[in-house]
């Protein structure tokens, strides 16, 4: 059986006093290029994706058009609190259906203009969403999303996913947490079941490279445990499309061999490789569209 693996980074704006981000535009570009460089060295380039704020895409148009032209999957990342075209900034999950549709529509158009091609994927900052989000994305022409963070709850950001399905699924039109009848395919980021960030039950630990070394462990032991938990759970529930999905950011010096962010990227890729084979899984580095196509091919829920 296949195990699809994707490591994406969210490409965000420099800090504005409310939100963090890359130190400056030069650091942001170096992070993106370093990420692709390392993923290529690891043989994982096919599983490298970039989620990009519309304002970032417009500022760094040449960079992201170059990436898209080189075959790197580029998708939309949106923070309703920071998008320059919104007259009333707000968390996307707090918006009415009409407000959220217009915000995502404009952002999609901005990104498509910047990269010179269609945008098929979507992720909101802080996974802020409501029950309208998935139907809106399908209506606007997205084929897939990576919009959920099952097991977590950030009420302040309108991002409550505590009871959400943890693995890829076609979402319900009525309820974002459960499988349903939408053609859109949702591919959640991978998070721990019992492995938590600072023992916070509302924050299952994920696999991001900026995780402090004291939490990740000297050899990324926490990451390995998270991957093991998810592989076991997918086997027990007979999940039809199996994935390990990592989300990180354009804040990290991926190409700096002395940085823990580089080490964590390498360790996570290594752990996935080592844990897949003994379970009879064939590791497939893939973009999200490739995962969606597999779901369509086998008729997954």
Backbone as CSV, one residue per row, in Angstrom:
resi,resn,N_x,N_y,N_z,CA_x,CA_y,CA_z,C_x,C_y,C_z
1,UNK,0.842,-1.196,0.000,0.000,0.000,0.000,0.880,1.251,0.000
2,UNK,0.395,2.317,-0.614,1.150,3.565,-0.697,1.012,4.392,0.587
3,UNK,2.101,5.055,0.945,2.075,6.074,1.989,2.548,7.374,1.350
4,UNK,1.635,8.309,1.178,1.975,9.592,0.571,2.598,10.515,1.613
5,UNK,3.653,11.198,1.188,4.371,12.083,2.105,4.506,13.461,1.473
6,UNK,4.097,14.479,2.231,4.241,15.856,1.765,4.776,16.727,2.881
7,UNK,5.742,17.556,2.534,6.288,18.532,3.471,6.086,19.905,2.821
8,UNK,5.241,20.725,3.424,4.954,22.040,2.855,5.456,23.129,3.789
9,UNK,5.656,24.318,3.232,5.915,25.478,4.086,4.922,26.581,3.733
10,UNK,4.440,27.254,4.764,3.552,28.399,4.618,4.404,29.640,4.441
11,UNK,4.178,30.355,3.358,4.999,31.515,3.022,4.258,32.785,3.427
12,UNK,4.706,33.361,4.541,3.996,34.449,5.193,4.759,35.761,5.109
13,UNK,4.087,36.826,5.530,4.668,38.173,5.533,5.648,38.352,6.687
14,UNK,6.583,39.305,6.579,7.418,39.661,7.723,6.557,40.138,8.897
15,UNK,7.081,40.129,10.111,6.304,40.492,11.302,5.697,41.890,11.204
16,UNK,4.506,42.042,11.812,3.849,43.353,11.803,3.482,43.828,13.208
17,UNK,4.019,43.194,14.234,3.698,43.571,15.604,2.609,42.704,16.214
18,UNK,1.752,42.121,15.364,0.701,41.202,15.848,1.044,39.761,15.527
19,UNK,1.624,39.551,14.344,1.962,38.217,13.872,3.440,38.134,13.547
20,UNK,4.005,36.951,13.759,5.388,36.723,13.404,5.527,36.427,11.917
21,UNK,6.743,36.091,11.521,7.016,35.784,10.130,8.502,35.828,9.884
22,UNK,8.932,35.702,8.636,10.361,35.788,8.325,10.900,37.170,8.684
23,UNK,12.164,37.235,9.053,12.744,38.498,9.522,12.609,39.613,8.492
24,UNK,12.750,39.273,7.218,12.649,40.256,6.139,12.430,39.491,4.832
25,UNK,12.292,40.227,3.728,12.011,39.578,2.451,13.172,38.721,1.978
26,UNK,14.397,39.154,2.258,15.563,38.377,1.846,15.598,37.038,2.583
27,UNK,15.308,37.074,3.894,15.291,35.833,4.673,14.177,34.912,4.200
28,UNK,13.033,35.502,3.819,11.906,34.703,3.326,12.289,33.952,2.055
29,UNK,12.932,34.638,1.109,13.328,33.986,-0.139,14.387,32.924,0.115
30,UNK,15.349,33.226,0.998,16.398,32.249,1.315,15.793,30.998,1.940
31,UNK,14.762,31.174,2.752,14.100,30.042,3.386,13.438,29.148,2.343
32,UNK,12.701,29.761,1.419,12.019,28.994,0.374,13.028,28.238,-0.487
33,UNK,14.062,28.937,-0.919,15.053,28.286,-1.780,15.800,27.188,-1.021
34,UNK,16.118,27.456,0.236,16.808,26.447,1.040,15.954,25.217,1.263
35,UNK,14.664,25.415,1.470,13.741,24.297,1.655,13.715,23.395,0.422
36,UNK,13.562,23.983,-0.754,13.518,23.196,-1.985,14.865,22.510,-2.223
37,UNK,15.938,23.192,-1.907,17.281,22.608,-2.072,17.436,21.347,-1.219
38,UNK,17.045,21.435,0.046,17.209,20.295,0.948,16.267,19.157,0.566
39,UNK,15.030,19.479,0.227,14.090,18.429,-0.178,14.586,17.716,-1.440
40,UNK,15.226,18.455,-2.330,15.791,17.847,-3.533,16.934,16.908,-3.164
41,UNK,17.807,17.351,-2.276,18.924,16.523,-1.826,18.440,15.228,-1.174
42,UNK,17.326,15.293,-0.468,16.782,14.133,0.241,15.967,13.213,-0.663
43,UNK,15.814,13.590,-1.919,15.006,12.798,-2.839,13.521,12.977,-2.613
44,UNK,13.135,14.082,-1.975,11.744,14.324,-1.601,11.132,15.515,-2.340
45,UNK,11.789,15.992,-3.375,11.317,17.196,-4.068,9.867,17.050,-4.549
46,UNK,9.482,15.860,-4.972,8.117,15.644,-5.470,7.082,15.856,-4.378
47,UNK,7.526,15.811,-3.115,6.618,16.017,-1.994,6.783,17.367,-1.325
48,UNK,7.349,18.335,-2.027,7.526,19.692,-1.494,6.466,20.620,-2.066
49,UNK,5.729,21.298,-1.194,4.685,22.239,-1.629,4.853,23.571,-0.919
50,UNK,4.371,24.625,-1.560,4.446,25.977,-1.008,3.038,26.565,-0.911
51,UNK,2.638,26.963,0.303,1.382,27.680,0.510,1.735,29.154,0.690
52,UNK,1.172,30.015,-0.150,1.657,31.391,-0.237,0.553,32.412,0.016
53,UNK,0.811,33.337,0.940,-0.083,34.482,1.121,-0.194,35.242,-0.210
54,UNK,-1.345,35.786,-0.536,-1.458,36.561,-1.776,-0.547,37.784,-1.789
55,UNK,-0.410,38.463,-0.647,0.460,39.636,-0.595,1.923,39.250,-0.767
56,UNK,2.294,38.079,-0.269,3.657,37.585,-0.455,3.896,37.250,-1.925
57,UNK,2.921,36.600,-2.550,3.054,36.248,-3.964,3.210,37.485,-4.831
58,UNK,2.470,38.543,-4.499,2.573,39.765,-5.294,3.909,40.465,-5.076
59,UNK,4.442,40.399,-3.856,5.733,41.019,-3.548,6.889,40.221,-4.143
60,UNK,6.786,38.885,-4.090,7.863,38.012,-4.573,7.404,37.234,-5.807
61,UNK,6.788,37.954,-6.703,6.194,37.362,-7.904,7.208,36.501,-8.674
62,UNK,8.399,37.013,-8.888,9.388,36.286,-9.683,9.766,34.966,-9.020
63,UNK,9.904,34.967,-7.706,10.280,33.756,-6.977,9.232,32.658,-7.138
64,UNK,7.975,32.995,-6.911,6.954,31.952,-6.916,6.545,31.534,-8.329
65,UNK,6.694,32.440,-9.286,6.471,32.022,-10.675,7.589,31.071,-11.094
66,UNK,8.809,31.357,-10.670,9.932,30.452,-10.950,9.664,29.072,-10.349
67,UNK,9.203,29.043,-9.099,8.928,27.775,-8.436,7.826,26.998,-9.163
68,UNK,6.750,27.683,-9.513,5.649,27.024,-10.216,6.117,26.512,-11.576
69,UNK,6.919,27.309,-12.285,7.418,26.899,-13.594,8.340,25.683,-13.487
70,UNK,8.985,25.530,-12.315,9.898,24.401,-12.103,9.163,23.156,-11.609
71,UNK,7.833,23.232,-11.512,7.052,22.065,-11.134,6.757,21.939,-9.663
72,UNK,7.119,22.945,-8.868,6.796,22.919,-7.439,5.324,23.298,-7.263
73,UNK,4.619,22.547,-6.471,3.206,22.827,-6.217,3.078,24.100,-5.374
74,UNK,2.348,25.078,-5.900,2.118,26.352,-5.213,0.623,26.501,-4.975
75,UNK,0.245,26.742,-3.722,-1.163,26.838,-3.347,-1.384,28.085,-2.502
76,UNK,-2.649,28.376,-2.240,-3.014,29.592,-1.522,-2.973,29.399,-0.015
77,UNK,-2.340,30.348,0.663,-2.367,30.442,2.124,-2.947,31.804,2.456
78,UNK,-3.911,31.851,3.368,-4.604,33.116,3.603,-4.841,33.358,5.084
79,UNK,-4.520,34.569,5.512,-4.827,35.043,6.853,-5.720,36.270,6.707
80,UNK,-6.980,36.122,7.088,-7.922,37.226,6.951,-7.586,38.433,7.794
81,UNK,-6.705,38.254,8.773,-6.287,39.370,9.621,-5.161,40.191,8.977
82,UNK,-4.560,39.664,7.879,-3.405,40.342,7.299,-3.538,40.626,5.806
83,UNK,-4.613,40.217,5.189,-4.760,40.372,3.742,-5.059,41.828,3.398
84,UNK,-4.227,42.423,2.571,-4.295,43.861,2.312,-5.581,44.299,1.611
85,UNK,-6.256,43.391,0.926,-7.443,43.779,0.157,-8.731,43.718,0.977
86,UNK,-8.647,43.312,2.214,-9.842,43.270,3.056,-10.000,44.587,3.804
87,UNK,-11.148,45.225,3.649,-11.404,46.482,4.348,-11.601,46.261,5.842
88,UNK,-12.148,45.094,6.194,-12.370,44.756,7.598,-11.660,43.439,7.904
89,UNK,-10.403,43.503,8.340,-9.677,42.273,8.655,-10.420,41.444,9.710
90,UNK,-10.434,40.147,9.519,-11.118,39.251,10.456,-10.610,37.833,10.239
91,UNK,-10.733,37.021,11.264,-10.424,35.602,11.098,-11.401,35.003,10.095
92,UNK,-10.898,34.192,9.206,-11.745,33.624,8.162,-12.898,32.812,8.749
93,UNK,-12.632,32.100,9.842,-13.669,31.292,10.458,-14.770,32.097,11.109
94,UNK,-14.548,33.388,11.312,-15.562,34.252,11.920,-16.452,34.917,10.879
95,UNK,-16.099,34.776,9.594,-16.804,35.499,8.537,-18.115,34.822,8.150
96,UNK,-19.024,35.630,7.617,-20.223,35.071,7.001,-19.817,34.334,5.734
97,UNK,-20.736,33.559,5.193,-20.447,32.820,3.974,-20.040,33.767,2.845
98,UNK,-20.775,34.853,2.664,-20.485,35.795,1.583,-19.137,36.479,1.786
99,UNK,-18.824,36.856,3.021,-17.553,37.518,3.307,-16.377,36.587,3.055
100,UNK,-16.510,35.368,3.503,-15.414,34.418,3.331,-15.227,34.070,1.846
101,UNK,-16.309,33.911,1.121,-16.217,33.615,-0.313,-15.462,34.725,-1.042
102,UNK,-15.796,35.966,-0.739,-15.157,37.084,-1.426,-13.683,37.187,-1.056
103,UNK,-13.348,36.957,0.207,-11.950,37.015,0.632,-11.123,35.952,-0.082
104,UNK,-11.621,34.727,-0.110,-10.883,33.640,-0.747,-10.832,33.834,-2.255
105,UNK,-11.925,34.330,-2.837,-11.962,34.571,-4.283,-10.896,35.573,-4.695
106,UNK,-10.809,36.687,-3.978,-9.822,37.709,-4.314,-8.402,37.176,-4.133
107,UNK,-8.189,36.463,-3.043,-6.853,35.945,-2.757,-6.422,34.937,-3.819
108,UNK,-7.331,34.079,-4.231,-7.037,33.096,-5.280,-6.662,33.802,-6.582
109,UNK,-7.407,34.840,-6.932,-7.120,35.586,-8.158,-5.757,36.265,-8.086
110,UNK,-5.420,36.813,-6.924,-4.120,37.466,-6.759,-2.980,36.461,-6.930
111,UNK,-3.121,35.292,-6.317,-2.059,34.291,-6.424,-1.939,33.787,-7.856
112,UNK,-3.070,33.537,-8.504,-3.034,33.054,-9.888,-2.389,34.069,-10.813
113,UNK,-2.646,35.335,-10.576,-2.017,36.381,-11.380,-0.505,36.384,-11.181
114,UNK,-0.086,36.160,-9.939,1.348,36.197,-9.627,2.096,35.021,-10.237
115,UNK,1.522,33.822,-10.169,2.260,32.642,-10.624,1.943,32.270,-12.077
116,UNK,0.927,32.894,-12.648,0.614,32.660,-14.046,-0.017,31.327,-14.348
117,UNK,-0.743,30.764,-13.372,-1.423,29.489,-13.591,-2.515,29.314,-12.541
118,UNK,-3.370,28.325,-12.750,-4.474,28.089,-11.820,-3.958,27.650,-10.458
119,UNK,-4.678,28.061,-9.439,-4.394,27.632,-8.068,-5.458,26.613,-7.687
120,UNK,-5.037,25.409,-7.302,-5.975,24.322,-7.031,-6.082,23.960,-5.553
121,UNK,-5.213,24.540,-4.705,-5.204,24.150,-3.300,-5.269,25.319,-2.344
122,UNK,-5.739,25.060,-1.122,-6.000,26.129,-0.150,-5.686,25.676,1.270
123,UNK,-5.137,26.600,2.050,-4.946,26.425,3.496,-5.062,27.790,4.158
124,UNK,-5.817,27.873,5.239,-5.935,29.131,5.982,-4.911,29.188,7.102
125,UNK,-4.423,30.383,7.375,-3.526,30.576,8.506,-4.263,30.212,9.794
126,UNK,-3.563,29.535,10.689,-4.131,29.052,11.951,-5.293,28.080,11.726
127,UNK,-5.441,27.560,10.516,-6.558,26.679,10.124,-7.910,27.264,10.519
128,UNK,-8.034,28.581,10.422,-9.299,29.253,10.741,-10.341,28.929,9.672
129,UNK,-11.470,28.370,10.102,-12.486,27.927,9.146,-13.816,27.733,9.852
130,UNK,-14.881,27.639,9.072,-16.197,27.283,9.605,-16.858,26.295,8.640
131,UNK,-18.116,25.993,8.858,-18.774,24.976,8.041,-18.984,25.419,6.591
132,UNK,-18.821,26.711,6.306,-18.952,27.198,4.929,-17.676,27.013,4.113
133,UNK,-16.553,26.818,4.789,-15.257,26.893,4.119,-15.106,25.883,2.988
134,UNK,-15.364,24.625,3.244,-15.160,23.610,2.214,-16.103,23.783,1.019
135,UNK,-17.408,24.022,1.235,-18.266,24.275,0.070,-17.831,25.495,-0.743
136,UNK,-17.367,26.541,-0.059,-16.874,27.723,-0.767,-15.678,27.366,-1.638
137,UNK,-14.742,26.604,-1.079,-13.543,26.237,-1.836,-13.906,25.424,-3.078
138,UNK,-14.840,24.497,-2.936,-15.255,23.734,-4.111,-15.897,24.648,-5.153
139,UNK,-16.757,25.555,-4.697,-17.437,26.487,-5.607,-16.434,27.347,-6.370
140,UNK,-15.340,27.732,-5.714,-14.356,28.619,-6.327,-13.342,27.888,-7.196
141,UNK,-13.471,26.577,-7.315,-12.616,25.845,-8.234,-11.398,25.179,-7.635
142,UNK,-11.298,25.136,-6.312,-10.214,24.383,-5.695,-10.510,22.898,-5.820
143,UNK,-9.478,22.096,-6.044,-9.625,20.644,-6.118,-9.360,19.995,-4.771
144,UNK,-8.531,20.651,-3.964,-8.146,20.076,-2.684,-7.848,21.178,-1.668
145,UNK,-7.854,20.788,-0.414,-7.480,21.691,0.677,-6.597,20.928,1.660
146,UNK,-5.860,21.677,2.440,-5.172,21.128,3.613,-5.446,22.127,4.722
147,UNK,-6.720,22.162,5.123,-7.246,23.262,5.923,-7.526,22.913,7.364
148,UNK,-7.389,21.639,7.740,-7.788,21.235,9.085,-6.591,20.848,9.940
149,UNK,-6.793,20.864,11.231,-5.775,20.438,12.199,-6.472,19.596,13.257
150,UNK,-6.891,18.396,12.853,-7.727,17.535,13.696,-7.102,17.306,15.065
151,UNK,-7.945,17.374,16.069,-7.514,17.188,17.446,-7.206,18.485,18.163
152,UNK,-7.059,19.587,17.420,-6.684,20.862,18.024,-7.875,21.804,18.125
153,UNK,-7.728,22.812,18.979,-8.764,23.833,19.111,-8.121,25.158,19.493
154,UNK,-8.283,26.155,18.601,-7.826,27.516,18.869,-9.036,28.437,18.714
155,UNK,-9.814,28.527,19.781,-11.080,29.264,19.715,-10.881,30.713,19.309
156,UNK,-9.804,31.340,19.775,-9.571,32.749,19.474,-9.407,32.992,17.982
157,UNK,-8.921,31.973,17.247,-8.721,32.099,15.806,-9.859,31.454,15.018
158,UNK,-10.927,31.054,15.706,-12.050,30.384,15.056,-11.553,29.151,14.292
159,UNK,-10.785,28.338,15.011,-10.186,27.139,14.417,-10.398,25.961,15.363
160,UNK,-11.598,25.443,15.377,-11.934,24.341,16.284,-12.095,23.051,15.488
161,UNK,-11.133,22.143,15.662,-11.077,20.898,14.894,-10.955,19.678,15.807
162,UNK,-11.278,19.828,17.077,-10.987,18.781,18.054,-11.544,17.416,17.650
163,UNK,-12.741,17.381,17.095,-13.378,16.110,16.735,-13.304,15.820,15.238
164,UNK,-12.432,16.526,14.529,-12.341,16.350,13.085,-11.686,15.039,12.683
165,UNK,-12.035,14.552,11.476,-11.401,13.359,10.914,-9.937,13.672,10.657
166,UNK,-9.042,12.789,11.067,-7.610,13.078,11.077,-6.893,12.783,9.758
167,UNK,-7.551,12.073,8.852,-6.883,11.621,7.646,-7.639,12.121,6.414
168,UNK,-7.080,11.968,5.214,-7.728,12.534,4.022,-9.172,12.074,3.838
169,UNK,-10.026,13.015,3.417,-11.445,12.703,3.235,-12.120,13.743,2.353
170,UNK,-13.206,13.338,1.705,-14.098,14.283,1.047,-15.021,14.834,2.131
171,UNK,-14.974,16.142,2.409,-15.756,16.670,3.538,-17.258,16.718,3.264
172,UNK,-17.992,16.787,4.348,-19.435,17.014,4.294,-19.713,18.452,3.898
173,UNK,-20.809,18.657,3.201,-21.237,20.008,2.831,-21.785,20.762,4.046
174,UNK,-22.246,20.014,5.054,-22.874,20.622,6.218,-21.934,20.765,7.413
175,UNK,-20.917,19.896,7.501,-20.084,19.855,8.705,-18.635,19.625,8.304
176,UNK,-17.776,20.571,8.645,-16.386,20.507,8.213,-15.602,19.360,8.847
177,UNK,-16.123,18.764,9.899,-15.381,17.785,10.672,-15.507,16.358,10.165
178,UNK,-16.471,16.086,9.298,-16.776,14.705,8.942,-16.755,14.486,7.426
179,UNK,-16.526,13.244,6.995,-16.603,12.930,5.565,-18.015,13.135,5.032
180,UNK,-18.071,13.492,3.728,-19.368,13.744,3.115,-19.306,13.632,1.602
181,UNK,-20.062,14.496,0.934,-20.277,14.327,-0.504,-19.597,15.351,-1.395
182,UNK,-18.742,16.221,-0.846,-18.055,17.192,-1.685,-16.996,16.505,-2.561
183,UNK,-16.782,17.031,-3.769,-15.719,16.524,-4.631,-14.349,16.989,-4.120
184,UNK,-14.336,18.133,-3.471,-13.119,18.654,-2.848,-12.515,17.589,-1.931
185,UNK,-11.189,17.515,-1.909,-10.523,16.524,-1.051,-9.680,17.249,-0.017
186,UNK,-9.927,16.953,1.244,-9.211,17.568,2.361,-8.107,16.628,2.846
187,UNK,-6.900,17.174,2.993,-5.745,16.397,3.439,-5.178,17.065,4.689
188,UNK,-5.576,16.611,5.871,-5.144,17.269,7.116,-3.645,17.130,7.367
189,UNK,-3.099,18.086,8.094,-1.730,17.939,8.572,-1.692,16.852,9.646
190,UNK,-0.550,16.208,9.766,-0.378,15.101,10.707,-0.046,15.637,12.090
191,UNK,-0.799,15.167,13.075,-0.581,15.575,14.464,-0.626,14.362,15.378
192,UNK,-0.027,14.531,16.563,0.006,13.433,17.511,-1.367,13.109,18.082
193,UNK,-1.521,11.878,18.529,-2.697,11.476,19.296,-2.406,11.665,20.786
194,UNK,-1.320,11.053,21.233,-0.922,11.174,22.636,0.260,12.120,22.826
195,UNK,0.946,12.459,21.722,2.084,13.374,21.791,1.553,14.799,21.672
196,UNK,1.696,15.570,22.752,1.129,16.921,22.828,2.226,17.966,22.955
197,UNK,1.914,19.190,22.572,2.837,20.306,22.764,2.671,20.826,24.193
198,UNK,3.726,20.692,24.985,3.694,21.128,26.390,2.487,20.561,27.154
199,UNK,2.125,19.326,26.818,1.019,18.626,27.497,-0.321,19.346,27.382
200,UNK,-0.479,20.155,26.348,-1.726,20.887,26.132,-2.676,20.024,25.298
201,UNK,-3.796,19.575,25.870,-4.704,18.686,25.125,-5.338,19.352,23.903
202,UNK,-5.346,20.682,23.862,-5.881,21.392,22.699,-4.838,21.601,21.611
203,UNK,-3.624,21.116,21.859,-2.555,21.340,20.890,-1.718,20.074,20.681
204,UNK,-2.252,19.110,19.961,-1.438,17.937,19.608,-0.196,18.393,18.846
205,UNK,0.936,17.800,19.165,2.173,18.210,18.506,2.145,17.828,17.034
206,UNK,2.632,18.737,16.190,2.772,18.419,14.769,4.247,18.221,14.440
207,UNK,4.590,18.232,13.174,5.933,17.853,12.734,6.755,19.030,12.219
208,UNK,6.346,20.239,12.516,7.016,21.422,11.967,8.470,21.488,12.405
209,UNK,9.311,21.999,11.534,10.754,21.975,11.777,11.196,22.961,12.852
210,UNK,10.391,23.993,13.111,10.796,24.972,14.119,10.497,24.530,15.548
211,UNK,9.980,23.333,15.734,9.736,22.809,17.069,11.014,22.888,17.899
212,UNK,10.959,23.421,19.123,12.170,23.510,19.949,12.813,22.135,20.140
213,UNK,14.140,22.053,20.065,14.827,20.761,20.220,14.465,20.034,21.510
214,UNK,14.218,20.784,22.578,13.872,20.143,23.848,12.559,19.374,23.756
215,UNK,11.689,19.791,22.853,10.409,19.106,22.661,10.531,18.006,21.605
216,UNK,11.253,18.288,20.526,11.398,17.307,19.442,12.261,16.124,19.852
217,UNK,13.220,16.351,20.752,14.158,15.303,21.130,15.430,15.386,20.313
218,UNK,16.509,14.854,20.855,17.817,14.976,20.216,17.833,14.398,18.811
219,UNK,17.101,13.319,18.602,17.037,12.686,17.286,15.627,12.717,16.719
220,UNK,14.872,13.741,17.121,13.512,13.863,16.611,12.597,12.743,17.078
221,UNK,12.829,12.264,18.316,12.028,11.142,18.826,10.545,11.452,18.860
222,UNK,10.187,12.687,19.213,8.764,13.051,19.269,8.137,12.947,17.880
223,UNK,8.862,13.375,16.855,8.359,13.272,15.485,8.146,11.805,15.107
224,UNK,9.098,10.975,15.486,8.985,9.549,15.168,7.754,8.934,15.842
225,UNK,7.506,9.304,17.091,6.340,8.785,17.807,5.041,9.227,17.134
226,UNK,4.997,10.486,16.681,3.800,10.994,15.997,3.547,10.202,14.714
227,UNK,4.596,9.971,13.946,4.441,9.207,12.704,3.959,7.795,13.020
228,UNK,4.543,7.166,14.032,4.126,5.813,14.418,2.665,5.778,14.842
229,UNK,2.253,6.756,15.648,0.858,6.818,16.092,-0.100,6.882,14.910
230,UNK,0.252,7.690,13.943,-0.637,7.881,12.803,-0.644,6.664,11.879
231,UNK,0.504,6.041,11.677,0.528,4.834,10.853,-0.310,3.732,11.489
232,UNK,-0.208,3.595,12.810,-1.005,2.587,13.513,-2.491,2.888,13.415
233,UNK,-2.866,4.148,13.588,-4.281,4.527,13.549,-4.851,4.342,12.144
234,UNK,-4.085,4.687,11.115,-4.574,4.517,9.744,-4.783,3.043,9.422
235,UNK,-3.913,2.188,9.952,-4.070,0.749,9.746,-5.329,0.238,10.455
236,UNK,-5.543,0.683,11.684,-6.687,0.202,12.468,-8.024,0.616,11.862
237,UNK,-8.085,1.823,11.289,-9.357,2.286,10.726,-9.453,2.039,9.221
238,UNK,-8.477,1.315,8.679,-8.467,0.967,7.253,-8.632,2.206,6.384
239,UNK,-7.850,3.243,6.715,-7.871,4.483,5.954,-7.467,4.215,4.507
240,UNK,-8.313,4.578,3.521,-8.019,4.213,2.131,-6.827,4.934,1.513
241,UNK,-6.661,6.236,1.819,-5.505,6.993,1.335,-4.709,7.408,2.562
242,UNK,-3.474,6.939,2.646,-2.670,7.141,3.858,-1.584,8.181,3.609
243,UNK,-1.443,9.062,4.562,-0.550,10.209,4.384,0.186,10.557,5.670
244,UNK,1.347,11.136,5.518,2.025,11.885,6.569,2.262,13.272,5.978
245,UNK,1.665,14.278,6.627,1.654,15.640,6.086,2.286,16.600,7.088
246,UNK,3.312,17.299,6.641,4.031,18.245,7.500,3.801,19.663,7.002
247,UNK,3.556,20.576,7.932,3.444,21.991,7.590,4.426,22.810,8.399
248,UNK,5.259,23.582,7.736,6.217,24.446,8.424,6.134,25.844,7.814
249,UNK,7.190,26.643,7.887,7.077,28.052,7.503,8.325,28.569,6.802
250,UNK,8.171,29.736,6.164,9.290,30.390,5.479,10.090,31.264,6.442
251,UNK,10.144,30.844,7.692,10.906,31.551,8.723,12.199,30.825,9.052
252,UNK,12.405,29.656,8.463,13.474,28.771,8.908,14.656,28.713,7.950
253,UNK,15.881,28.634,8.486,17.085,28.539,7.632,17.349,27.082,7.249
254,UNK,16.512,26.550,6.363,16.578,25.127,6.036,17.937,24.693,5.494
255,UNK,18.605,25.571,4.775,19.876,25.195,4.154,21.063,25.297,5.113
256,UNK,20.864,25.826,6.302,21.929,25.964,7.293,22.086,24.642,8.040
257,UNK,23.134,23.903,7.714,23.321,22.565,8.280,23.483,22.565,9.792
258,UNK,23.796,23.699,10.378,23.970,23.773,11.837,22.675,24.103,12.567
259,UNK,21.622,24.454,11.835,20.357,24.875,12.449,19.483,23.673,12.792
260,UNK,18.783,23.784,13.915,17.917,22.665,14.295,16.751,22.509,13.313
261,UNK,16.373,23.594,12.647,15.303,23.495,11.651,15.721,22.603,10.481
262,UNK,16.971,22.726,10.060,17.483,21.832,9.014,17.508,20.400,9.520
263,UNK,18.014,20.214,10.720,18.111,18.863,11.283,16.737,18.220,11.412
264,UNK,15.729,18.993,11.851,14.388,18.442,12.005,13.764,18.068,10.662
265,UNK,14.006,18.864,9.633,13.520,18.524,8.301,14.114,17.194,7.852
266,UNK,15.415,17.040,8.019,16.099,15.810,7.609,15.614,14.623,8.434
267,UNK,15.498,14.800,9.746,15.085,13.697,10.618,13.673,13.232,10.310
268,UNK,12.768,14.179,10.055,11.385,13.799,9.750,11.325,12.968,8.474
269,UNK,12.036,13.398,7.450,12.083,12.622,6.203,12.685,11.246,6.445
270,UNK,13.719,11.183,7.264,14.366,9.897,7.558,13.418,8.977,8.326
271,UNK,12.722,9.505,9.324,11.811,8.685,10.114,10.705,8.094,9.246
272,UNK,10.158,8.907,8.349,9.097,8.407,7.472,9.610,7.253,6.622
273,UNK,10.790,7.409,6.060,11.370,6.343,5.237,11.558,5.071,6.052
274,UNK,12.104,5.208,7.249,12.410,4.047,8.076,11.165,3.335,8.586
275,UNK,10.084,4.084,8.831,8.888,3.487,9.408,7.921,2.922,8.374
276,UNK,8.039,3.356,7.138,7.097,2.905,6.111,7.355,1.458,5.690
277,UNK,8.576,1.145,5.335,8.889,-0.164,4.751,8.512,-1.352,5.637
278,UNK,8.847,-1.351,6.942,8.501,-2.503,7.776,7.001,-2.762,7.877
279,UNK,6.194,-1.756,7.550,4.736,-1.908,7.596,4.156,-2.251,6.224
280,UNK,5.023,-2.538,5.286,4.561,-2.888,3.954,4.045,-1.715,3.166
281,UNK,4.503,-0.513,3.504,4.052,0.700,2.842,5.119,1.198,1.869
282,UNK,4.692,1.573,0.695,5.585,2.154,-0.302,5.527,3.668,-0.179
283,UNK,6.636,4.282,0.186,6.659,5.726,0.394,6.612,6.455,-0.938
284,UNK,5.665,7.400,-1.055,5.485,8.168,-2.287,5.499,9.657,-1.954
285,UNK,6.636,10.350,-2.141,6.620,11.814,-1.994,5.695,12.400,-3.047
286,UNK,4.786,13.272,-2.630,3.762,13.729,-3.578,3.228,15.092,-3.194
287,UNK,2.848,15.852,-4.213,2.058,17.046,-3.994,0.650,16.656,-3.595
288,UNK,-0.116,17.630,-3.139,-1.486,17.360,-2.703,-2.376,16.947,-3.870
289,UNK,-2.108,17.483,-5.052,-2.925,17.102,-6.202,-2.749,15.627,-6.518
290,UNK,-1.544,15.110,-6.341,-1.310,13.697,-6.556,-2.073,12.837,-5.564
291,UNK,-2.195,13.310,-4.327,-2.965,12.595,-3.306,-4.437,12.597,-3.682
292,UNK,-4.937,13.742,-4.136,-6.322,13.858,-4.579,-6.604,12.908,-5.758
293,UNK,-5.673,12.823,-6.670,-5.853,11.947,-7.826,-5.908,10.483,-7.407
294,UNK,-5.124,10.111,-6.411,-5.185,8.738,-5.897,-6.549,8.463,-5.265
295,UNK,-7.065,9.420,-4.517,-8.391,9.261,-3.921,-9.448,9.073,-4.995
296,UNK,-9.360,9.851,-6.063,-10.307,9.711,-7.170,-10.170,8.345,-7.841
297,UNK,-8.933,7.897,-7.992,-8.682,6.628,-8.686,-9.304,5.448,-7.954
298,UNK,-9.216,5.459,-6.615,-9.729,4.299,-5.852,-11.123,4.532,-5.306
299,UNK,-11.690,5.727,-5.532,-13.033,6.014,-5.017,-13.083,6.129,-3.511
300,UNK,-12.072,6.784,-2.923,-12.003,6.936,-1.457,-13.103,7.852,-0.943
301,UNK,-13.460,7.657,0.318,-14.471,8.536,0.929,-13.881,9.901,1.166
